[in-house]
Amino acid sequence: MSQDLPFDLSLSEEQRITRESMRRYAERQLRAIARDADEAGAAPEGFYAATMELGLGLMPIPEAHGGAGMPRSPMSNVLNAEDLAHGDISLALGTLAPLSFINAVLDFGNEAQHEAFLPRLAQEHFVPATVALTEGRATFDPTQLATKARQDGDSYVINGEKRLVILGASAELLLVVADLEGEGPAAFVVEQGTDGLSAEAQDYMGLRAVETATVTLDGVRVPASHRLAAFDLERLVDLGRIGSAALAVGCCQAVLDYCIPYVKERKAFGEPIAWRQSVAFMISDMAIELEGMRLLVWRAASRAEQGLPFHREAHLAKTYAAEKAMQIGTNGVQLFGGAGFVRDYPLEMWYRNLRAVALLDAATLV
């Protein structure tokens, strides 16, 4: 019966105004540097410091802990993720990583943990923080974690390896999800510099503009107070799935927006290629699939915001986005023909980035 409950997709006036600002920022600050960042394999120096003007991390942090005290809003976070990814999905991931950590602490931490960790992220300067969930197995299942934790007196000892951790090498705070002996999945805040914690930057086919790392935990010891009190793995994964799907929507919108003017202007045999049915149908299919992706994502986020069950909706949104984002990326390259294979155009970069959507679990927690 849960899927029959109502959901609201109308945006507030504040959300509409914020979208306009976010879209301008994504176009001028992310899209403008995306290619150079992809080539360099890193965001430009000072980029993340400049993102602080967006105030994304400050919004949900309570005023008592130095933030703006805005209500926790998965729907607003989805809109922000979509708009930033329209500029560049890699840089959007890095920008949103600290917010993912903040949202997890807000959702699963107690008041003492809010007081301990949130003020450190309510700073005027960018403080890298992230969530480490994914592991390096083709059959990775968040409920079957190879990273293990055991209690030892008044602390916990963690051993394991996490892959594809956004900002993993530079993060001052990491939320590590591990299988706690005798209890199941648990989440621990691990601070940079802790003995046994190390990270190695990895170079992937896509997402080259954001720092992605393999994080190794070798006998890492954390105090009991660093275990999040009310951790819920299903909620963490579901909110992460929604965030990943929202990023895919934004990048796919960029592909479509880039392709439509091109097929109208590009001529073959004396006429625009948009006049060919095969091209027109491909553009139409891309637009239809994109709108389906967006509606599934918005529906899942709306239900999460209203406190309704959203596990099914999050799964559908992520599964559909992972499949259709790859299809839209492929079609974008195809529509440009040989030019789509050339690095002078962003289509091949978007294609590479969209391939990562299926791999992102809790990288962007809305």
VOBA-1610 file (N, C-alpha, C; in pm, whole numbers, padded with zeros to 5 digits, always signed):
BEGIN
Met+00081-00121+00000Met+00000+00000+00000Met+00085+00126+00000Ser+00212+00116+00043Ser+00294+00236+00061Ser+00310+00315-00068Gln+00317+00245-00184Gln+00340+00316-00308Gln+00219+00399-00350Asp+00100+00378-00283Asp-00019+00451-00320Asp-00035+00580-00240Leu+00053+00603-00144Leu+00045+00726-00066Leu+00079+00846-00153Pro+00023+00963-00124Pro+00045+01080-00209Pro+00188+01132-00196Phe+00232+01200-00299Phe+00362+01268-00292Phe+00349+01401-00365Asp+00431+01496-00324Asp+00420+01633-00374Asp+00545+01670-00451Leu+00530+01705-00580Leu+00644+01743-00663Leu+00648+01892-00693Ser+00561+01969-00631Ser+00563+02114-00655Ser+00678+02176-00576Leu+00747+02273-00639Leu+00861+02338-00575Leu+00816+02465-00505Ser+00880+02493-00393Ser+00851+02617-00322Ser+00915+02734-00395Glu+00872+02853-00360Glu+00929+02972-00422Glu+01079+02981-00392Glu+01117+02946-00271Glu+01259+02948-00234Glu+01339+02848-00319Gln+01283+02731-00342Gln+01352+02632-00424Gln+01368+02679-00568Arg+01267+02745-00621Arg+01277+02796-00758Arg+01385+02903-00770Ile+01391+02992-00673Ile+01493+03098-00675Ile+01632+03036-00661Thr+01644+02940-00569Thr+01773+02874-00548Thr+01818+02802-00675Arg+01726+02741-00747Arg+01761+02671-00870Arg+01821+02767-00973Glu+01766+02884-00984Glu+01818+02982-01079Glu+01963+03017-01045Ser+01990+03040-00917Ser+02127+03073-00875Ser+02221+02955-00895Met+02174+02836-00862Met+02258+02716-00873Met+02292+02688-01018Arg+02197+02705-01108Arg+02221+02682-01250Arg+02324+02780-01306Arg+02312+02906-01264Arg+02411+03005-01309Arg+02549+02969-01257Tyr+02556+02929-01131Tyr+02685+02891-01073Tyr+02744+02771-01146Ala+02661+02671-01173Ala+02709+02551-01240Ala+02762+02584-01380Glu+02695+02673-01448Glu+02737+02709-01584Glu+02868+02787-01583Arg+02880+02882-01492Arg+02995+02972-01493Arg+03116+02916-01418Gln+03091+02838-01313Gln+03201+02793-01228Gln+03239+02647-01248Leu+03144+02563-01289Leu+03175+02421-01309Leu+03196+02389-01456Arg+03099+02422-01540Arg+03110+02389-01683Arg+03233+02455-01744Ala+03263+02576-01701Ala+03374+02650-01760Ala+03510+02585-01735Ile+03523+02510-01626Ile+03653+02450-01592Ile+03653+02298-01602Ala+03539+02240-01639Ala+03524+02094-01635Ala+03626+02022-01721Arg+03645+02068-01844Arg+03738+01999-01934Arg+03881+02007-01883Asp+03924+02125-01841Asp+04060+02140-01789Asp+04081+02054-01665Ala+03979+02049-01578Ala+03989+01967-01457Ala+03996+01819-01492Asp+03920+01778-01592Asp+03923+01638-01636Asp+04061+01602-01691Glu+04118+01691-01771Glu+04251+01667-01828Glu+04358+01662-01719Ala+04345+01752-01621Ala+04444+01758-01514Ala+04425+01647-01410Gly+04306+01589-01407Gly+04278+01486-01308Gly+04259+01541-01169Ala+04221+01669-01160Ala+04202+01732-01029Ala+04127+01864-01047Ala+04055+01904-00944Ala+03990+02034-00945Ala+04096+02143-00932Pro+04072+02261-00992Pro+04169+02370-00979Pro+04189+02411-00834Glu+04305+02460-00803Glu+04334+02507-00668Glu+04235+02618-00631Gly+04177+02607-00515Gly+04083+02707-00467Gly+03939+02684-00510Phe+03915+02581-00591Phe+03778+02558-00639Phe+03683+02530-00524Tyr+03719+02434-00438Tyr+03627+02396-00330Tyr+03610+02509-00228Ala+03713+02588-00209Ala+03700+02704-00119Ala+03594+02799-00173Ala+03591+02814-00306Ala+03494+02905-00368Ala+03352+02852-00357Thr+03335+02719-00346Thr+03200+02664-00337Thr+03134+02696-00203Met+03211+02744-00108Met+03153+02777+00022Met+03049+02889+00011Glu+03059+02969-00095Glu+02962+03077-00112Glu+02821+03022-00137Leu+02811+02895-00177Leu+02680+02834-00198Leu+02610+02804-00066Gly+02686+02784+00040Gly+02628+02759+00172Gly+02559+02625+00187Leu+02593+02528+00102Leu+02522+02400+00104Leu+02539+02326+00236Gly+02661+02324+00289Gly+02685+02254+00414Gly+02628+02325+00535Leu+02623+02458+00529Leu+02575+02535+00644Leu+02424+02525+00663Met+02352+02506+00553Met+02206+02513+00559Met+02144+02419+00663Pro+02175+02288+00663Pro+02105+02199+00756Pro+02163+02195+00897Ile+02283+02251+00917Ile+02344+02247+01050Ile+02268+02340+01144Pro+02228+02292+01262Pro+02153+02377+01355Pro+02232+02503+01393Glu+02158+02608+01422Glu+02222+02734+01460Glu+02311+02717+01582Ala+02271+02631+01674Ala+02349+02608+01795Ala+02487+02553+01764His+02504+02494+01646His+02632+02437+01607His+02699+02518+01497Gly+02652+02640+01474Gly+02719+02731+01381Gly+02659+02735+01242Gly+02547+02665+01218Gly+02488+02662+01086Gly+02370+02756+01071Ala+02296+02738+00961Ala+02182+02825+00933Ala+02053+02770+00992Gly+02053+02643+01032Gly+01935+02586+01096Gly+01816+02565+01005Met+01840+02547+00875Met+01730+02522+00782Met+01683+02377+00798Pro+01555+02351+00773Pro+01503+02214+00786Pro+01575+02120+00689Arg+01599+01998+00734Arg+01660+01895+00649Arg+01571+01870+00528Ser+01624+01884+00406Ser+01539+01879+00286Ser+01600+01793+00177Pro+01566+01664+00171Pro+01613+01579+00060Pro+01574+01634-00077Met+01456+01695-00086Met+01411+01748-00215Met+01501+01863-00262Ser+01533+01954-00173Ser+01622+02064-00210Ser+01761+02013-00245Asn+01808+01912-00173Asn+01939+01854-00203Asn+01942+01787-00339Val+01832+01723-00377Val+01821+01662-00510Val+01829+01769-00618Leu+01759+01878-00599Leu+01761+01986-00698Leu+01902+02043-00711Asn+01970+02062-00598Asn+02107+02113-00602Asn+02201+02016-00674Ala+02187+01887-00645Ala+02272+01787-00711Ala+02248+01786-00861Glu+02123+01791-00900Glu+02088+01792-01043Glu+02148+01914-01112Asp+02133+02030-01051Asp+02180+02153-01116Asp+02333+02160-01121Leu+02400+02118-01014Leu+02546+02118-01016Leu+02600+02018-01117Ala+02537+01902-01130Ala+02582+01801-01226Ala+02558+01845-01369His+02466+01937-01390His+02448+01994-01524His+02573+02070-01565Gly+02645+02122-01465Gly+02773+02186-01493Gly+02883+02083-01509Asp+02897+01994-01410Asp+02993+01884-01419Asp+02967+01788-01303Ile+02948+01662-01334Ile+02913+01563-01234Ile+03030+01536-01138Ser+03153+01541-01189Ser+03269+01514-01104Ser+03287+01623-00998Leu+03287+01747-01042Leu+03303+01858-00949Leu+03184+01868-00855Ala+03066+01829-00902Ala+02948+01827-00815Ala+02966+01726-00702Leu+03022+01611-00733Leu+03047+01509-00632Leu+03137+01561-00521Gly+03246+01626-00559Gly+03337+01681-00459Gly+03273+01791-00377Thr+03193+01874-00442Thr+03126+01985-00373Thr+03027+01932-00269Leu+02959+01823-00301Leu+02852+01772-00215Leu+02898+01670-00112Ala+03023+01623-00122Ala+03071+01520-00029Ala+03059+01561+00118Pro+03101+01682+00158Pro+03085+01720+00299Pro+02939+01723+00343Leu+02849+01764+00252Leu+02707+01767+00286Leu+02656+01626+00313Ser+02708+01527+00240Ser+02670+01389+00264Ser+02708+01346+00405Phe+02828+01382+00446Phe+02872+01351+00583Phe+02782+01421+00685Ile+02753+01547+00661Ile+02668+01624+00752Ile+02530+01560+00764Asn+02471+01524+00650Asn+02338+01464+00652Asn+02337+01332+00730Ala+02444+01253+00715Ala+02452+01127+00787Ala+02460+01150+00937Val+02539+01247+00980Val+02551+01277+01123Val+02419+01329+01178Leu+02351+01414+01099Leu+02221+01465+01141Leu+02119+01352+01155Asp+02121+01259+01061Asp+02023+01151+01060Asp+02048+01047+01169Phe+02175+01013+01189Phe+02207+00895+01271Phe+02281+00926+01401Gly+02326+01049+01418Gly+02400+01084+01537Gly+02311+01133+01650Asn+02362+01125+01772Asn+02290+01182+01886Asn+02335+01327+01906Glu+02278+01392+02005Glu+02308+01534+02025Glu+02455+01557+02057Ala+02515+01467+02136Ala+02657+01481+02168Ala+02742+01471+02042Gln+02704+01383+01949Gln+02779+01368+01824Gln+02756+01486+01732His+02636+01542+01732His+02611+01666+01657His+02705+01776+01707Glu+02714+01787+01838Glu+02797+01891+01898Glu+02946+01867+01871Ala+02985+01741+01861Ala+03126+01709+01842Ala+03173+01731+01699Phe+03086+01701+01599Phe+03132+01699+01461Phe+03078+01812+01373Leu+02956+01856+01396Leu+02896+01954+01305Leu+02964+02091+01309Pro+03003+02145+01427Pro+03070+02275+01426Pro+03199+02275+01344Arg+03265+02161+01332Arg+03389+02154+01254Arg+03363+02174+01105Leu+03239+02149+01063Leu+03204+02167+00923Leu+03129+02297+00898Ala+03098+02369+01004Ala+03030+02499+00991Ala+03133+02611+00992Gln+03230+02599+00903Gln+03340+02695+00896Gln+03328+02781+00770Glu+03399+02891+00768Glu+03400+02975+00649Glu+03485+02915+00538His+03577+02826+00576His+03661+02760+00477His+03610+02618+00452Phe+03647+02563+00338Phe+03601+02429+00299Phe+03670+02323+00383Val+03591+02238+00448Val+03644+02127+00527Val+03604+01997+00457Pro+03699+01926+00396Pro+03663+01802+00326Pro+03619+01693+00423Ala+03507+01632+00393Ala+03454+01519+00471Ala+03379+01430+00373Thr+03360+01305+00408Thr+03302+01213+00310Thr+03245+01090+00378Val+03174+01009+00298Val+03119+00882+00342Val+03190+00770+00267Ala+03238+00670+00339Ala+03310+00557+00279Ala+03228+00430+00299Leu+03164+00385+00191Leu+03080+00265+00196Leu+03125+00159+00096Thr+03152+00199-00029Thr+03176+00104-00138Thr+03305+00024-00117Glu+03299-00103-00154Glu+03415-00191-00147Glu+03443-00249-00285Gly+03566-00297-00305Gly+03612-00336-00437Gly+03577-00478-00476Arg+03447-00506-00484Arg+03403-00637-00532Arg+03297-00617-00639Ala+03304-00698-00745Ala+03207-00687-00853Ala+03066-00715-00804Thr+03054-00795-00702Thr+02924-00830-00646Thr+02897-00755-00516Phe+02951-00634-00504Phe+02940-00559-00378Phe+02794-00543-00336Asp+02769-00578-00211Asp+02637-00566-00149Asp+02656-00490-00018Pro+02594-00373-00001Pro+02613-00295+00122Pro+02577-00371+00249Thr+02495-00475+00237Thr+02458-00552+00356Thr+02558-00662+00387Gln+02654-00686+00296Gln+02754-00791+00316Gln+02893-00726+00306Leu+02935-00661+00414Leu+03056-00582+00412Leu+03178-00665+00452Ala+03285-00645+00374Ala+03412-00710+00408Ala+03489-00630+00511Thr+03461-00502+00523Thr+03523-00419+00626Thr+03460-00455+00761Lys+03544-00493+00857Lys+03495-00545+00985Lys+03533-00451+01100Ala+03450-00452+01201Ala+03478-00377+01324Ala+03448-00467+01443Arg+03525-00449+01547Arg+03501-00524+01671Arg+03520-00429+01789Gln+03446-00456+01894Gln+03459-00374+02014Gln+03575-00423+02098Asp+03653-00327+02148Asp+03767-00359+02233Asp+03767-00260+02348Gly+03706-00299+02457Gly+03694-00208+02570Gly+03602-00092+02538Asp+03652+00030+02556Asp+03570+00148+02529Asp+03599+00207+02391Ser+03646+00124+02299Ser+03673+00169+02162Ser+03639+00057+02064Tyr+03649+00089+01936Tyr+03626-00007+01829Tyr+03749-00013+01739Val+03777-00131+01688Val+03890-00151+01597Val+03835-00192+01460Ile+03877-00120+01357Ile+03822-00140+01222Ile+03933-00187+01128Asn+03901-00288+01047Asn+03992-00338+00944Asn+03917-00356+00813Gly+03977-00311+00704Gly+03914-00329+00574Gly+03962-00226+00474Glu+03896-00225+00359Glu+03934-00134+00251Glu+03810-00082+00182Lys+03808+00048+00158Lys+03697+00113+00089Lys+03747+00169-00044Arg+03666+00155-00146Arg+03702+00203-00280Arg+03611+00318-00323Leu+03659+00392-00422Leu+03584+00501-00484Leu+03531+00599-00379Val+03618+00634-00284Val+03580+00726-00178Val+03608+00868-00226Ile+03503+00948-00240Ile+03516+01085-00288Ile+03589+01168-00182Leu+03693+01239-00224Leu+03778+01319-00134Leu+03843+01232-00026Gly+03858+01104-00056Gly+03906+01010+00045Gly+04045+01039+00097Ala+04133+01093+00013Ala+04271+01116+00055Ala+04287+01245+00135Ser+04195+01340+00118Ser+04209+01470+00185Ser+04107+01491+00296Ala+04009+01403+00308Ala+03900+01424+00405Ala+03951+01430+00548Glu+03910+01531+00621Glu+03944+01541+00763Glu+03857+01448+00847Leu+03737+01421+00796Leu+03644+01332+00866Leu+03585+01234+00765Leu+03588+01104+00799Leu+03530+01002+00714Leu+03425+00925+00794Leu+03310+00903+00734Leu+03210+00816+00793Leu+03229+00678+00731Val+03284+00586+00806Val+03316+00452+00757Val+03208+00355+00802Val+03153+00282+00706Val+03051+00182+00736Val+03118+00045+00738Ala+03101-00027+00847Ala+03166-00157+00864Ala+03070-00255+00930Asp+03100-00383+00914Asp+03022-00488+00978Asp+03074-00507+01120Leu+02991-00472+01217Leu+03031-00482+01357Leu+03004-00623+01408Glu+03106-00683+01461Glu+03099-00821+01508Glu+02979-00842+01601Gly+02891-00933+01558Gly+02776-00969+01640Gly+02657-00877+01629Glu+02670-00763+01556Glu+02560-00666+01550Glu+02518-00628+01409Gly+02603-00645+01310Gly+02570-00606+01174Gly+02628-00470+01138Pro+02579-00407+01030Pro+02637-00281+00982Pro+02631-00169+01087Ala+02741-00097+01099Ala+02751+00017+01189Ala+02834+00125+01122Ala+02821+00248+01168Ala+02892+00361+01108Ala+02979+00428+01213Phe+03102+00461+01174Phe+03200+00520+01265Phe+03262+00644+01201Val+03280+00748+01279Val+03351+00867+01232Val+03500+00846+01259Val+03579+00850+01151Val+03724+00832+01161Val+03790+00962+01120Glu+03881+01009+01204Glu+03948+01136+01176Glu+04078+01114+01101Gln+04109+01209+01015Gln+04235+01205+00942Gln+04352+01201+01040Gly+04452+01120+01009Gly+04568+01108+01096Gly+04558+00998+01198Thr+04444+00929+01204Thr+04430+00817+01296Thr+04526+00705+01257Asp+04592+00647+01354Asp+04687+00537+01327Asp+04617+00424+01251Gly+04681+00376+01145Gly+04626+00266+01067Gly+04540+00310+00951Leu+04510+00440+00942Leu+04429+00493+00831Leu+04520+00545+00722Ser+04499+00499+00600Ser+04577+00548+00486Ser+04486+00556+00364Ala+04526+00637+00268Ala+04447+00654+00146Ala+04539+00671+00027Glu+04499+00614-00084Glu+04575+00624-00208Glu+04482+00670-00319Ala+04517+00782-00382Ala+04435+00833-00491Ala+04435+00735-00608Gln+04318+00720-00670Gln+04303+00629-00783Gln+04266+00708-00907Asp+04307+00657-01023Asp+04279+00722-01150Asp+04181+00636-01228Tyr+04060+00686-01247Tyr+03956+00609-01313Tyr+03930+00663-01454Met+03855+00586-01531Met+03819+00628-01667Met+03735+00755-01664Gly+03642+00762-01570Gly+03558+00880-01554Gly+03578+00942-01417Leu+03504+01047-01390Leu+03514+01120-01262Leu+03657+01164-01233Arg+03729+01201-01337Arg+03870+01235-01321Arg+03891+01369-01250Ala+03792+01457-01256Ala+03810+01590-01197Ala+03797+01591-01046Val+03742+01483-00990Val+03726+01477-00844Val+03824+01375-00787Glu+03872+01404-00669Glu+03964+01313-00601Glu+03888+01188-00556Thr+03926+01073-00611Thr+03870+00944-00569Thr+03984+00859-00514Ala+03959+00791-00403Ala+04069+00721-00337Ala+04024+00586-00284Thr+04123+00500-00268Thr+04106+00375-00194Thr+04154+00400-00051Val+04067+00378+00044Val+04098+00403+00186Val+04118+00269+00256Thr+04233+00256+00320Thr+04265+00132+00391Thr+04262+00156+00542Leu+04195+00066+00613Leu+04186+00073+00759Leu+04253-00051+00815Asp+04368-00032+00876Asp+04447-00142+00929Asp+04457-00127+01080Gly+04365-00190+01150Gly+04364-00178+01295Gly+04332-00039+01343Val+04248+00032+01270Val+04211+00169+01308Val+04124+00165+01434Arg+04164+00239+01535Arg+04093+00241+01663Arg+04021+00374+01680Val+03891+00367+01706Val+03812+00488+01728Val+03738+00473+01861Pro+03717+00583+01932Pro+03644+00575+02060Pro+03498+00539+02037Ala+03436+00483+02139Ala+03295+00443+02129Ala+03204+00560+02094Ser+03245+00680+02133Ser+03163+00798+02105Ser+03160+00833+01957His+03246+00770+01876His+03250+00796+01732His+03161+00699+01653Arg+03095+00609+01722Arg+02998+00522+01654Arg+02863+00593+01653Leu+02806+00614+01534Leu+02679+00686+01525Leu+02570+00605+01594Ala+02498+00674+01680Ala+02409+00607+01775Ala+02291+00535+01711Ala+02234+00593+01604Ala+02109+00539+01549Ala+02126+00506+01401Phe+02237+00441+01367Phe+02267+00416+01225Phe+02165+00322+01162Asp+02123+00359+01041Asp+02027+00282+00962Asp+02085+00265+00822Leu+02140+00147+00792Leu+02205+00124+00664Leu+02109+00142+00547Glu+01988+00093+00560Glu+01893+00104+00449Glu+01867+00250+00414Arg+01848+00334+00514Arg+01824+00476+00487Arg+01946+00540+00422Leu+02065+00509+00472Leu+02188+00563+00414Leu+02198+00527+00267Val+02180+00399+00235Val+02192+00353+00097Val+02083+00415+00009Asp+01962+00421+00060Asp+01853+00475-00021Asp+01872+00624-00050Leu+01913+00701+00049Leu+01939+00843+00025Leu+02057+00861-00071Gly+02156+00772-00063Gly+02267+00777-00156Gly+02225+00743-00297Arg+02134+00646-00311Arg+02084+00610-00443Arg+02010+00726-00508Ile+01931+00795-00428Ile+01859+00911-00482Ile+01957+01019-00527Gly+02060+01042-00446Gly+02159+01143-00482Gly+02233+01108-00609Ser+02274+00983-00624Ser+02344+00941-00746Ser+02255+00957-00868Ala+02128+00919-00855Ala+02035+00932-00966Ala+02013+01079-01003Ala+02010+01167-00902Ala+01993+01310-00929Ala+02112+01365-01007Leu+02233+01322-00972Leu+02352+01362-01048Leu+02341+01316-01193Ala+02292+01195-01213Ala+02276+01143-01349Ala+02177+01227-01429Val+02068+01268-01365Val+01969+01351-01432Val+02032+01482-01480Gly+02111+01544-01393Gly+02173+01671-01431Gly+02268+01656-01548Cys+02351+01552-01546Cys+02447+01531-01655Cys+02376+01494-01784Cys+02272+01412-01775Cys+02196+01375-01895Cys+02125+01495-01955Gln+02079+01586-01870Gln+02018+01709-01921Gln+02121+01791-01998Ala+02245+01792-01950Ala+02352+01862-02021Ala+02376+01800-02158Val+02373+01667-02165Val+02391+01597-02293Val+02281+01637-02390Leu+02157+01631-02345Leu+02044+01664-02432Leu+02049+01810-02477Asp+02076+01900-02382Asp+02082+02043-02416Asp+02192+02072-02518Tyr+02299+01995-02513Tyr+02410+02015-02605Tyr+02380+01957-02743Cys+02303+01849-02747Cys+02277+01779-02873Cys+02171+01848-02959Ile+02069+01904-02897Ile+01957+01959-02974Ile+02001+02069-03071Pro+02076+02172-03027Pro+02120+02274-03124Pro+02211+02215-03232Tyr+02292+02118-03196Tyr+02386+02060-03293Tyr+02313+01991-03408Val+02212+01909-03376Val+02144+01836-03483Val+02058+01928-03568Lys+02022+02044-03515Lys+01949+02142-03595Lys+02041+02217-03691Glu+02167+02237-03648Glu+02261+02314-03727Glu+02346+02228-03821Arg+02376+02105-03781Arg+02462+02017-03860Arg+02387+01969-03984Lys+02446+01991-04101Lys+02381+01955-04226Lys+02451+01837-04293Ala+02370+01751-04352Ala+02420+01639-04432Ala+02326+01621-04551Phe+02383+01610-04667Phe+02304+01598-04790Phe+02208+01715-04807Gly+02255+01833-04767Gly+02181+01955-04792Gly+02071+01989-04694Glu+02060+01916-04583Glu+01955+01945-04486Glu+02003+01914-04345Pro+01944+01980-04243Pro+01983+01951-04105Pro+01959+01803-04072Ile+02049+01743-03998Ile+02032+01601-03966Ile+01912+01578-03874Ala+01863+01685-03809Ala+01743+01672-03726Ala+01622+01635-03809Trp+01628+01660-03941Trp+01515+01626-04026Trp+01508+01476-04053Arg+01614+01404-04025Arg+01613+01260-04044Arg+01539+01194-03928Gln+01450+01102-03961Gln+01369+01040-03857Gln+01452+00970-03751Ser+01559+00903-03794Ser+01640+00829-03697Ser+01700+00923-03593Val+01742+01042-03636Val+01798+01141-03543Val+01688+01199-03456Ala+01576+01236-03516Ala+01466+01296-03441Ala+01413+01199-03336Phe+01402+01072-03374Phe+01354+00972-03279Phe+01453+00953-03164Met+01583+00959-03195Met+01683+00942-03090Met+01676+01057-02989Ile+01663+01179-03038Ile+01649+01295-02950Ile+01522+01281-02866Ser+01414+01241-02929Ser+01287+01224-02859Ser+01299+01119-02749Asp+01362+01007-02780Asp+01380+00901-02680Asp+01464+00950-02563Met+01570+01027-02592Met+01654+01080-02485Met+01572+01169-02392Ala+01489+01255-02449Ala+01407+01347-02369Ala+01305+01271-02285Ile+01244+01168-02343Ile+01144+01089-02270Ile+01208+01015-02153Glu+01321+00949-02179Glu+01389+00874-02074Glu+01438+00966-01963Leu+01486+01085-02002Leu+01534+01182-01903Leu+01421+01227-01813Glu+01306+01253-01872Glu+01193+01298-01791Glu+01148+01187-01696Gly+01154+01063-01743Gly+01121+00951-01655Gly+01218+00940-01539Met+01348+00958-01567Met+01449+00957-01461Met+01419+01064-01358Arg+01391+01185-01407Arg+01369+01297-01316Arg+01247+01273-01226Leu+01139+01225-01284Leu+01018+01202-01205Leu+01039+01096-01098Leu+01112+00990-01132Leu+01141+00887-01032Leu+01225+00942-00918Val+01325+01024-00952Val+01412+01082-00849Val+01333+01178-00761Trp+01257+01266-00822Trp+01181+01363-00746Trp+01077+01294-00658Arg+01017+01189-00709Arg+00917+01116-00630Arg+00982+01056-00505Ala+01096+00992-00523Ala+01165+00931-00410Ala+01206+01038-00308Ala+01259+01150-00355Ala+01303+01257-00265Ala+01185+01320-00193Ser+01075+01338-00263Ser+00956+01397-00202Ser+00903+01310-00089Arg+00900+01180-00112Arg+00852+01088-00008Arg+00947+01087+00111Ala+01078+01092+00084Ala+01174+01097+00194Ala+01155+01223+00277Glu+01127+01334+00211Glu+01110+01460+00281Glu+00984+01459+00368Gln+00881+01390+00320Gln+00755+01386+00395Gln+00752+01278+00502Gly+00860+01202+00513Gly+00864+01096+00613Gly+00789+00972+00571Leu+00760+00957+00442Leu+00692+00838+00391Leu+00795+00731+00355Pro+00756+00605+00349Pro+00849+00501+00305Pro+00899+00532+00163Phe+01029+00515+00139Phe+01083+00547+00006Phe+01187+00448-00042His+01197+00333+00024His+01297+00233-00016His+01273+00185-00160Arg+01150+00150-00192Arg+01116+00103-00327Arg+01143+00212-00430Glu+01103+00333-00398Glu+01118+00444-00493Glu+01266+00477-00518Ala+01347+00470-00411Ala+01491+00496-00427Ala+01556+00390-00515His+01517+00265-00494His+01573+00156-00575His+01535+00173-00722Leu+01409+00206-00749Leu+01366+00225-00887Leu+01439+00342-00952Ala+01454+00452-00879Ala+01521+00569-00933Ala+01666+00538-00971Lys+01739+00471-00881Lys+01879+00440-00908Lys+01894+00339-01020Thr+01812+00234-01020Thr+01821+00131-01123Thr+01791+00189-01260Tyr+01686+00269-01268Tyr+01647+00328-01396Tyr+01752+00428-01444Ala+01803+00509-01350Ala+01903+00609-01386Ala+02032+00544-01435Ala+02075+00436-01370Ala+02199+00370-01410Ala+02189+00318-01552Glu+02073+00266-01589Glu+02054+00212-01725Glu+02037+00323-01829Lys+01947+00416-01802Lys+01913+00516-01902Lys+02021+00624-01916Ala+02094+00652-01808Ala+02203+00750-01819Ala+02309+00699-01915Met+02339+00570-01907Met+02437+00512-01999Met+02387+00518-02142Gln+02258+00495-02161Gln+02198+00500-02294Gln+02201+00642-02350Ile+02167+00740-02268Ile+02167+00879-02313Ile+02309+00926-02345Gly+02405+00887-02261Gly+02544+00922-02288Gly+02593+00863-02418Thr+02557+00737-02444Thr+02596+00672-02569Thr+02532+00741-02689Asn+02403+00773-02678Asn+02333+00837-02789Asn+02389+00976-02816Gly+02431+01046-02710Gly+02491+01177-02730Gly+02616+01169-02816Val+02703+01072-02785Val+02823+01051-02866Val+02784+01012-03009Gln+02684+00927-03023Gln+02640+00879-03154Gln+02588+00993-03241Leu+02512+01084-03181Leu+02455+01194-03258Leu+02561+01285-03317Phe+02674+01296-03250Phe+02783+01379-03300Phe+02872+01305-03398Gly+02845+01177-03419Gly+02925+01099-03513Gly+03070+01095-03471Gly+03160+01114-03567Gly+03303+01113-03537Gly+03342+01222-03439Ala+03270+01336-03443Ala+03301+01446-03353Ala+03274+01408-03208Gly+03182+01314-03186Gly+03152+01271-03050Gly+03267+01196-02987Phe+03358+01146-03068Phe+03474+01070-03020Phe+03595+01159-02998Val+03580+01286-03034Val+03690+01382-03026Val+03680+01460-02895Arg+03794+01487-02834Arg+03796+01553-02705Arg+03769+01703-02713Asp+03753+01755-02836Asp+03716+01895-02851Asp+03575+01921-02800Tyr+03495+01817-02794Tyr+03357+01827-02747Tyr+03343+01755-02612Pro+03247+01796-02530Pro+03236+01733-02396Pro+03162+01601-02395Leu+03110+01555-02510Leu+03027+01434-02510Leu+03101+01312-02457Glu+03227+01294-02499Glu+03302+01177-02452Glu+03331+01184-02303Met+03348+01305-02250Met+03370+01321-02106Met+03243+01288-02028Trp+03130+01337-02076Trp+03003+01306-02011Trp+02974+01156-02017Tyr+03005+01095-02131Tyr+02986+00951-02146Tyr+03068+00875-02041Arg+03195+00913-02024Arg+03280+00846-01926Arg+03228+00866-01784Asn+03182+00987-01756Asn+03133+01014-01621Asn+03004+00940-01591Leu+02916+00931-01690Leu+02788+00864-01667Leu+02803+00715-01644Arg+02911+00657-01691Arg+02934+00515-01666Arg+02953+00486-01517Ala+02988+00588-01440Ala+03014+00569-01297Ala+02888+00570-01212Val+02774+00611-01270Val+02652+00627-01191Val+02616+00497-01119Ala+02629+00384-01187Ala+02591+00256-01127Ala+02682+00218-01010Leu+02801+00280-01002Leu+02898+00243-00899Leu+02887+00327-00772Leu+02816+00439-00780Leu+02810+00532-00668Leu+02701+00490-00571Asp+02738+00459-00448Asp+02639+00415-00350Asp+02598+00527-00256Ala+02687+00570-00170Ala+02650+00675-00074Ala+02739+00797-00093Ala+02783+00821-00217Ala+02872+00934-00243Ala+02801+01067-00226Thr+02671+01071-00259Thr+02593+01193-00244Thr+02467+01160-00167Leu+02465+01193-00040Leu+02355+01159+00050Leu+02263+01278+00061Val+02143+01268+00005Val+02053+01384+00000Val+01975+01398+00132
//
